[in-house]
Amino acid sequence: MVLNMLASEWRFLRQHKMMVVVLLMIAIIPAIYCYLYLSSMWNTYGHVDNIPVAVVNHDRPVTTNGRRLTLGQTLTHQLTHSASLDFKALSETTAHRRLKRGQLYMVLTIPKDFSKNAATLLTRRPQTLRLHYDLNSGTNFIVSKITTGMTTSITAKINRAVTQTDTQVLLNTLHKTASGMQTAADGSQQLALGGTALTAGTSKLQQAIASANNTALTTGVTAIQSGLSRLTIGAEASQRSLAQGSHQLQAIHTQSANAAAIAKPVTADTHDIASVPNNGTGMAPFAIAIGLYVGGIALGTMYDGRRTYRQPTLAITWWGSKAAVIGGVAVIQSLLLYGTLRQMNGLTVRSRLGLFATILIGSLLFLSLIFCLRLLLGGFGTWLISIVLVAQLASSGGLYPLPLISPVAKFLNPWLPMTYLIQLLRSAISTNLNLPGAWIMTIAMTIGFNLLIILKFHLVLKRHPLTDQTL
């Protein structure tokens, strides 16, 4: 009986070749959607150097510590020759006019006292260096986030450069101080030696005066000798302290490499356990899921899942005749989509078999859901199909992770088929996780929707036995 029902479906398709063409065109919809959608954003962050931005330099060079500071000119040169964004050096009037017109996404203005303030950081009244960023987020919000991230990077680079320069000045000063302390230590040592020699001379003089019985002169020479002894002891102590301080300062290296290390003492070492090569790969799970659902809507609209071309007697045979055609379209749809992703988009995956299996079960899942809603609820089901699509777009976690979405979206998330399909697609493409729970939910939903369709057919046959072939 099942074969007879199936043969009647295929006979109808052979007699209506345009319907076969329609089914094939529907099968290619997910492939077309994913190719166009993903190729348009495949490597967007690899082209940020095409984002037009401007730099306006008002800075005036200054001279400090014998060095000429031209921070504004240096920064402008570095930005206009960098590959980060498409920086252009413009006048203030031109830059802000283009920003308002949407021809620029950001204007960086360097004030006239930028270098001057940098020269005050080691003075009594240090001044803060300021950079002015003007954005136009209304033109494109995503680009505004990219340029905002660039402002943080530019500010950090300036901070490191100024810190390195000032640190080098301090290190040079320490080096000179160490040399001066060593010279002072040497002088103290000579003074101590001279004091010792002078003490010895006064001792001899005291002995000569004592033999002459000159009491007053002897007392004076004794006082001088005592003072010279204290001077010698103090000079020796000073020499030891200066020598120790000089040794400690000389142990501090003052080369430019040390200044650079002080300016940037920490380097981040990042390891990505599931790296994604580009934006298109990261967006692929969401795009695939949407493409499959859109393809399912098209098939549900063009192919009648209820009408038979031979009188059914059992609900299972009725379902089987329709499921064979719909399942065949799902297989063709999956093959075309998989081939497009791999060959045309160049999608790299962790598991090729896993990706194809996930696409196939996703196609069967959405086709089962869409035909179930249409057959069980009629016109209301057709409306509900669109509502389910909107809910899945907002709540399945395809774009933003669960912690960032609204409470309503968090509530809906575990009830939506696309949630589990996206998890499986991410596993096959990038994370390579073992997700038995997602597989169970996806397969269970697919089976459940088909059981509801069989139940619907059973109730139809029970209440209204079919007597013709035009149902």
VMD Tcl script that draws the C-alpha trace (Angstrom):
set ca {
  {0.00 0.00 0.00}
  {2.83 2.34 0.82}
  {4.48 1.66 -2.52}
  {1.24 2.31 -4.34}
  {0.81 5.66 -2.59}
  {4.42 6.58 -3.29}
  {4.10 5.52 -6.94}
  {1.09 7.80 -7.31}
  {3.10 10.79 -6.01}
  {5.98 10.14 -8.40}
  {3.56 9.57 -11.27}
  {2.06 12.96 -10.62}
  {5.52 14.56 -10.64}
  {6.43 12.86 -13.92}
  {3.25 14.16 -15.47}
  {3.86 17.68 -14.16}
  {7.50 18.35 -14.91}
  {7.15 21.99 -14.01}
  {6.48 20.91 -10.43}
  {9.79 19.01 -10.49}
  {11.54 22.17 -11.67}
  {9.83 24.11 -8.88}
  {10.98 21.57 -6.28}
  {14.58 21.75 -7.55}
  {14.51 25.53 -7.52}
  {13.21 25.43 -3.96}
  {15.96 22.99 -3.01}
  {18.63 25.45 -4.13}
  {17.21 28.37 -2.08}
  {19.27 27.66 1.08}
  {22.45 27.38 -1.01}
  {21.77 30.68 -2.78}
  {20.89 32.40 0.49}
  {23.98 31.20 2.36}
  {26.34 31.93 -0.51}
  {25.12 35.50 -1.00}
  {24.78 36.24 2.71}
  {28.12 34.80 3.80}
  {30.14 36.02 0.82}
  {28.97 39.57 1.53}
  {30.51 39.42 5.01}
  {33.08 36.66 4.62}
  {36.14 38.69 5.62}
  {34.76 42.08 6.62}
  {37.35 42.68 9.35}
  {40.08 42.02 6.81}
  {38.98 45.14 4.91}
  {38.81 47.68 7.73}
  {41.60 49.56 5.95}
  {38.87 50.70 3.54}
  {36.93 52.54 6.27}
  {37.40 56.29 5.58}
  {38.49 58.35 8.60}
  {40.37 61.64 8.98}
  {43.11 63.06 11.20}
  {43.36 66.80 11.83}
  {46.72 67.93 13.22}
  {46.90 71.28 15.07}
  {49.94 70.32 17.15}
  {52.89 72.71 17.44}
  {56.36 71.17 17.98}
  {58.31 72.07 21.14}
  {61.88 71.53 22.38}
  {62.49 69.95 25.79}
  {65.64 68.53 27.38}
  {67.48 69.25 24.18}
  {65.04 67.16 22.14}
  {62.45 68.40 19.63}
  {58.98 66.93 20.25}
  {56.70 66.59 17.21}
  {54.12 64.14 18.55}
  {51.28 65.43 16.37}
  {53.30 65.21 13.18}
  {54.62 61.76 14.11}
  {51.15 60.43 14.96}
  {49.68 61.82 11.74}
  {52.42 60.18 9.68}
  {51.98 56.83 11.41}
  {48.19 56.83 10.99}
  {48.16 57.87 7.34}
  {50.71 55.14 6.54}
  {49.10 52.41 8.67}
  {46.91 49.54 7.46}
  {44.41 49.83 10.29}
  {41.91 52.35 8.86}
  {41.92 54.58 5.77}
  {43.26 57.70 7.51}
  {43.46 60.94 5.52}
  {45.12 64.13 6.79}
  {42.49 66.84 6.27}
  {41.67 70.33 7.47}
  {39.22 70.65 10.33}
  {36.49 72.20 8.16}
  {36.72 69.58 5.44}
  {36.88 66.69 7.90}
  {33.79 67.67 9.87}
  {31.82 68.48 6.71}
  {32.51 64.99 5.35}
  {31.70 63.45 8.75}
  {28.25 65.06 8.75}
  {27.62 63.88 5.18}
  {28.47 60.30 6.08}
  {31.60 60.30 3.91}
  {33.76 59.74 6.99}
  {33.12 57.59 10.04}
  {35.52 59.29 12.46}
  {37.62 62.44 12.80}
  {40.66 62.44 15.09}
  {41.79 65.93 16.12}
  {45.22 66.55 17.66}
  {45.17 69.83 19.65}
  {47.87 72.48 19.27}
  {49.30 71.92 22.78}
  {49.70 68.15 22.41}
  {53.52 68.11 22.30}
  {53.71 71.02 24.76}
  {51.72 69.09 27.35}
  {53.86 66.00 26.80}
  {56.90 68.08 27.78}
  {55.30 69.00 31.16}
  {54.92 65.47 32.53}
  {58.17 65.72 34.55}
  {57.62 69.30 35.68}
  {55.91 70.76 38.74}
  {52.59 71.19 36.88}
  {52.12 68.21 34.52}
  {49.34 68.55 31.93}
  {47.17 65.79 30.48}
  {47.51 64.99 26.78}
  {44.16 64.97 25.00}
  {43.00 63.57 21.69}
  {39.54 64.45 20.36}
  {37.48 61.81 18.53}
  {34.30 62.71 16.64}
  {32.11 59.82 15.43}
  {28.94 59.43 13.38}
  {27.39 56.23 14.76}
  {24.12 56.87 12.96}
  {25.81 56.20 9.63}
  {26.73 52.64 10.59}
  {26.68 51.29 14.13}
  {29.05 48.38 13.48}
  {31.65 50.66 11.91}
  {31.33 53.00 14.89}
  {32.28 50.11 17.18}
  {35.30 49.33 15.02}
  {36.45 52.95 15.07}
  {35.81 53.19 18.81}
  {38.09 50.21 19.32}
  {40.68 51.97 17.19}
  {40.52 55.06 19.43}
  {41.45 52.88 22.39}
  {44.36 51.40 20.47}
  {45.64 54.82 19.34}
  {45.43 56.22 22.87}
  {47.30 53.21 24.26}
  {50.08 53.62 21.66}
  {50.46 57.32 22.49}
  {50.60 56.51 26.20}
  {53.35 53.97 25.60}
  {55.33 56.34 23.38}
  {55.18 59.24 25.87}
  {55.91 56.93 28.81}
  {58.92 55.49 27.00}
  {60.26 58.97 26.19}
  {59.90 60.25 29.74}
  {61.27 57.02 31.19}
  {64.33 57.38 28.99}
  {64.86 60.90 30.37}
  {64.65 59.58 33.93}
  {67.03 56.73 33.18}
  {69.52 59.13 31.59}
  {69.31 61.30 34.69}
  {69.92 58.29 36.92}
  {72.91 57.36 34.81}
  {74.37 60.86 35.20}
  {73.63 60.79 38.92}
  {75.45 57.47 39.28}
  {78.48 58.92 37.51}
  {78.39 62.01 39.74}
  {78.12 59.93 42.87}
  {81.10 57.87 41.81}
  {83.13 61.07 41.25}
  {82.07 62.33 44.68}
  {83.03 59.00 46.24}
  {86.46 59.23 44.64}
  {86.81 62.79 45.98}
  {85.81 61.69 49.47}
  {88.36 58.92 49.32}
  {91.08 61.41 48.37}
  {89.93 63.67 51.19}
  {90.13 60.78 53.65}
  {93.64 59.93 52.48}
  {94.66 63.58 52.78}
  {93.17 63.78 56.24}
  {95.08 60.69 57.31}
  {98.32 62.12 56.04}
  {97.61 65.45 57.73}
  {96.86 63.67 61.00}
  {100.18 61.90 60.84}
  {101.93 65.24 60.20}
  {100.28 66.91 63.17}
  {101.32 63.97 65.36}
  {104.94 64.62 64.52}
  {104.43 68.35 65.08}
  {102.85 67.62 68.47}
  {105.86 65.55 69.49}
  {108.23 68.35 68.50}
  {106.19 70.95 70.38}
  {105.99 68.72 73.47}
  {109.76 68.51 73.57}
  {109.81 72.34 73.57}
  {107.48 72.42 76.60}
  {105.00 74.84 74.92}
  {101.77 73.88 76.68}
  {99.40 76.22 74.81}
  {100.70 75.25 71.42}
  {100.53 71.57 72.37}
  {96.88 71.96 73.38}
  {96.00 73.66 70.09}
  {97.75 71.03 68.02}
  {95.94 68.31 69.95}
  {92.58 69.94 69.13}
  {93.56 70.17 65.46}
  {94.58 66.54 65.46}
  {91.23 65.53 67.02}
  {89.33 67.49 64.36}
  {91.37 65.98 61.56}
  {90.63 62.50 62.91}
  {86.89 63.20 62.89}
  {87.20 64.65 59.35}
  {89.00 61.54 58.19}
  {86.38 59.25 59.75}
  {83.55 61.31 58.19}
  {85.22 61.35 54.79}
  {85.69 57.59 54.91}
  {82.04 57.06 55.88}
  {80.92 59.45 53.12}
  {83.10 57.63 50.62}
  {81.60 54.27 51.60}
  {78.01 55.59 51.32}
  {78.64 57.31 48.00}
  {80.37 54.25 46.63}
  {77.48 52.02 47.72}
  {74.88 54.37 46.20}
  {76.87 54.67 43.00}
  {77.13 50.89 42.77}
  {73.37 50.49 43.25}
  {72.57 53.12 40.60}
  {75.05 51.65 38.16}
  {73.29 48.31 38.56}
  {70.22 49.92 36.90}
  {70.45 49.58 33.11}
  {69.46 52.75 31.31}
  {69.38 51.73 27.65}
  {66.43 52.45 25.34}
  {65.36 48.81 25.61}
  {64.84 49.29 29.35}
  {62.70 52.37 28.71}
  {60.59 50.41 26.21}
  {60.16 47.56 28.70}
  {59.05 49.96 31.45}
  {56.57 51.65 29.08}
  {55.06 48.26 28.18}
  {55.86 45.81 30.98}
  {53.04 43.33 30.25}
  {52.49 41.35 27.05}
  {49.33 39.27 26.61}
  {49.69 35.67 25.44}
  {46.34 34.57 23.98}
  {45.42 31.02 22.98}
  {42.12 30.37 21.18}
  {41.03 26.75 21.61}
  {38.48 27.04 18.78}
  {39.78 29.73 16.46}
  {37.57 31.07 13.67}
  {39.49 32.35 10.62}
  {37.05 35.03 9.50}
  {33.67 36.64 10.03}
  {31.92 34.43 7.47}
  {32.92 31.25 9.26}
  {31.65 32.66 12.53}
  {28.32 33.62 10.98}
  {27.89 30.37 9.01}
  {25.83 28.43 11.64}
  {23.25 31.21 11.87}
  {23.11 31.70 8.10}
  {22.74 27.96 7.43}
  {19.89 27.67 9.92}
  {18.05 30.65 8.42}
  {18.62 29.38 4.87}
  {17.15 25.98 5.72}
  {14.11 27.54 7.36}
  {13.51 29.89 4.41}
  {13.82 26.94 2.04}
  {11.30 25.06 4.18}
  {8.82 27.92 3.98}
  {9.14 27.96 0.18}
  {8.54 24.21 -0.08}
  {5.60 24.39 2.34}
  {4.05 27.09 0.16}
  {4.56 25.41 -3.23}
  {4.04 21.74 -2.39}
  {0.70 20.46 -1.09}
  {1.39 18.22 1.85}
  {-2.20 17.03 2.15}
  {-3.53 16.26 -1.31}
  {-3.22 12.64 -2.48}
  {-3.41 11.07 -5.92}
  {-4.57 7.70 -4.71}
  {-7.12 7.01 -2.00}
  {-5.25 6.34 1.30}
  {-6.59 3.88 3.82}
  {-3.91 4.30 6.49}
  {-2.43 7.45 7.94}
  {1.09 5.99 7.82}
  {0.90 5.34 4.07}
  {-0.49 8.81 3.48}
  {2.37 10.29 5.48}
  {4.93 8.02 3.79}
  {3.97 9.14 0.27}
  {4.42 12.80 1.22}
  {7.50 12.24 3.41}
  {9.30 10.53 0.51}
  {8.98 13.61 -1.70}
  {9.72 16.09 1.08}
  {12.63 13.98 2.32}
  {14.02 13.74 -1.20}
  {13.96 17.52 -1.48}
  {15.71 17.71 1.93}
  {18.54 15.47 0.71}
  {19.00 17.47 -2.52}
  {18.80 20.70 -0.51}
  {21.47 19.47 1.91}
  {23.83 18.32 -0.85}
  {23.55 21.62 -2.70}
  {24.02 23.67 0.46}
  {27.00 21.62 1.66}
  {28.68 21.81 -1.74}
  {28.15 25.57 -1.97}
  {29.58 26.18 1.49}
  {32.65 24.06 0.88}
  {33.42 24.84 -2.76}
  {32.11 28.36 -3.32}
  {32.37 29.98 0.10}
  {35.49 28.01 1.02}
  {34.17 27.12 4.49}
  {36.70 25.22 6.62}
  {35.18 22.80 9.13}
  {36.24 20.49 11.93}
  {34.04 17.62 10.70}
  {32.84 17.36 7.10}
  {30.57 14.40 7.81}
  {29.28 16.13 10.92}
  {28.44 19.27 8.94}
  {26.52 17.37 6.24}
  {24.64 15.28 8.82}
  {23.71 18.41 10.74}
  {22.50 20.20 7.61}
  {20.40 17.18 6.67}
  {18.79 16.82 10.09}
  {18.22 20.58 10.15}
  {16.47 20.45 6.81}
  {14.26 17.56 7.93}
  {13.57 19.32 11.24}
  {12.36 22.58 9.69}
  {10.41 20.90 6.91}
  {8.68 18.72 9.51}
  {7.89 21.76 11.66}
  {6.54 23.83 8.76}
  {4.34 21.08 7.27}
  {3.13 20.16 10.76}
  {1.96 23.71 11.47}
  {0.32 24.07 8.04}
  {-1.48 20.70 8.19}
  {-2.60 20.97 11.81}
  {-3.55 24.65 11.99}
  {-4.25 25.66 8.40}
  {-4.09 29.43 7.80}
  {-3.20 30.12 11.42}
  {-0.33 27.66 11.12}
  {0.98 29.56 8.08}
  {0.97 32.74 10.16}
  {2.61 30.92 13.08}
  {5.45 29.74 10.82}
  {6.52 33.36 10.36}
  {6.23 34.05 14.08}
  {8.44 31.05 14.85}
  {11.00 32.38 12.36}
  {11.06 35.79 14.06}
  {11.35 34.18 17.50}
  {14.25 32.03 16.36}
  {16.06 34.99 14.81}
  {15.83 36.83 18.13}
  {16.28 34.04 20.65}
  {18.31 31.15 19.22}
  {21.70 32.67 20.12}
  {22.85 32.84 16.53}
  {24.15 36.40 16.71}
  {24.57 37.28 20.38}
  {25.39 34.87 23.23}
  {22.72 33.99 25.77}
  {24.02 36.33 28.55}
  {23.53 39.37 26.29}
  {19.97 38.80 25.05}
  {16.74 39.97 26.71}
  {14.91 37.99 29.44}
  {12.12 37.10 26.98}
  {14.66 35.75 24.48}
  {16.37 33.75 27.24}
  {13.01 32.19 28.15}
  {12.26 31.23 24.54}
  {15.77 29.96 23.76}
  {15.47 26.34 25.02}
  {12.08 25.88 23.30}
  {13.25 26.73 19.79}
  {14.52 24.13 17.28}
  {17.06 26.55 15.80}
  {18.82 26.80 19.18}
  {19.94 23.18 19.05}
  {20.65 23.21 15.31}
  {23.01 26.19 15.69}
  {24.82 24.40 18.53}
  {25.37 21.36 16.31}
  {26.50 23.49 13.36}
  {29.03 25.34 15.54}
  {30.36 22.03 16.78}
  {30.86 20.72 13.23}
  {32.42 23.97 11.99}
  {34.59 25.25 14.83}
  {34.22 23.96 18.41}
  {34.20 20.19 17.73}
  {32.20 19.59 20.90}
  {30.31 16.39 21.67}
  {26.67 17.46 22.02}
  {24.47 14.41 22.54}
  {21.77 16.53 24.19}
  {21.42 18.75 21.12}
  {21.28 15.73 18.82}
  {18.60 14.11 20.98}
  {16.49 17.28 21.05}
  {16.79 17.82 17.29}
  {15.91 14.23 16.38}
  {13.13 14.09 18.98}
  {11.55 17.26 17.63}
  {11.73 15.94 14.07}
  {10.09 12.67 15.05}
  {7.53 14.48 17.20}
  {6.40 16.79 14.37}
  {6.01 13.82 12.02}
  {4.03 11.88 14.61}
  {1.67 14.84 14.89}
  {1.26 14.83 11.09}
  {0.46 11.09 11.14}
  {-2.04 11.71 13.95}
  {-3.66 14.47 11.91}
  {-3.99 12.16 8.89}
  {-5.41 9.43 11.14}
  {-8.07 11.77 12.51}
  {-8.97 12.92 9.00}
  {-9.40 9.33 7.79}
  {-11.37 8.41 10.89}
  {-13.80 11.30 10.72}
  {-14.00 11.77 6.97}
  {-13.12 8.58 5.02}
  {-11.69 9.55 1.64}
  {-13.85 8.64 -1.32}
  {-11.97 10.52 -4.09}
  {-8.51 11.63 -5.02}
  {-8.91 15.36 -4.70}
  {-8.30 15.89 -1.00}
}
mol new
graphics top color blue
foreach p $ca { graphics top sphere $p radius 0.5 }
foreach p [lrange $ca 0 end-1] q [lrange $ca 1 end] { graphics top cylinder $p $q radius 0.2 }
display resetview
